[in-house]
């Protein structure tokens, strides 16, 4: 299953101070929003976030978001290859998502529209 894009997650102490650097780096304007008690800014391939420790720690445990055309197929193929399903597919405001741990220990969110 092809991965069509990767969004890197980056926890920052001060979202307002960090976003301008990433805007300049990517040439894109930050798309700011709130989710699950966090303040976030999507800037090109980066997803910056900050918020309360307990919420941010959970979110920081996921290294990146991987976009795939078919979530069910991607999850099935990843599990067959040795990944562990940590959070089954569910609907979100941005599409469907699942969280998997790869055999090397990396944790990734898989999403499809």
Secondary structure, 3 states (H helix, E strand, C coil): CCEEEEEEEEECCCHHHHHHHHHHHHCCCCEEEEECCEEEEEECCEEEEEECHHHHHHHHCCCEEEEECCHHHHHHHHHHCCCEEEEEEEEECCEEEEEEECCCCCEEEEEEC
